[in-house]
Amino acid sequence: MKSLLYKIAVLVGLGILLSSCGADSDIVSPGDIAKDFRLDTLTHKRFYLNQHKDKVVVLVFWTTWCSVCKTELVKLKSLKDMPGGENLVVAGVCSDPENINDVKQIARNLNIDYPVLLDKEQVVTGRYGISSYPTTVIINQNGVVSFVREGYNSAIANQVETKVSGLFASK
């Protein structure tokens, strides 16, 4: 019995220790300077976040198994049609690109016309503190995070459009 209690205590202690790793200080939030990164695209190009200064950048972190993610990936295509859309960069960060053929098939089926970024080792996903899919991050023209939302529904879609529109108007 003592042995069992000891094992439980050790496991609980480890759980607490591990859950505090990468605590809130690692999670990107509005007001933070966007963490720079470089990722390969599905079309074998390199995407550098720092090359998009003076533009509004919308990143959606998604996975191949997430059906809600696919709905958002399609909806984000319409942002380019907004007034100021020429100063917008939309990119989908695939956080599980192990099977590149699955990612290609999804992008093709959804007719994605913006960069699909491959976060092969979840380096960027980890740096941004992403733990739920989809997660949308909007970065303003000065490289500051201005919006972060987990999940996706019509209310979040409206929030994204409103935020992007507001950033265009403020420039």
C-alpha positions, 0 to 999 in steps of 0.5 A: 500500500505504501508503494502504491501511495508513493507511486501516485505521489510521484506521478502527481508531482511529475504532472504538476512539474510538467504542466508548469513547463512553458507556462503563460510566459510562452503563450503569445497574447495581444500586445506581444511582439510577434515571434519571428519564424521561418517555415517551408511552404507546401510549394517548397518556398520559404515563408519569413514572418519578418518579410511582411512588416507593414502588412496585416498578417493572419495566421491560422494554426491547424491540423489535418484531423480538425474539421473545424480548421478546414471551415476556417481555412476556406473562410479566410480566403475571403479576407483578401477581398476586403478593402485593404486586402492587398496589404494582408498576408494570410497563412495556414500553419499546419502543425501536423504535416507528417503526411505531406500528401494529406496536407496537399490533398486538403489544400487542393480540396479546399482550393487554398490560395494562400501559403500553407506553412509546414511546422514539421517539428511544431517549433512555431506552434510551441513558440506561440503557445498553441494548444488548441486547433484552430487558433487564429493569430492576427499581427498588425502592421508594426509586428505586434499581436493584436488578436488571438482566438482558439476555436472557430465559429461564426462569432470568431469569423466576425471578430477576425473580419472586424479586427482586420478591417480595423487594422486597415482603417488605422493605417 
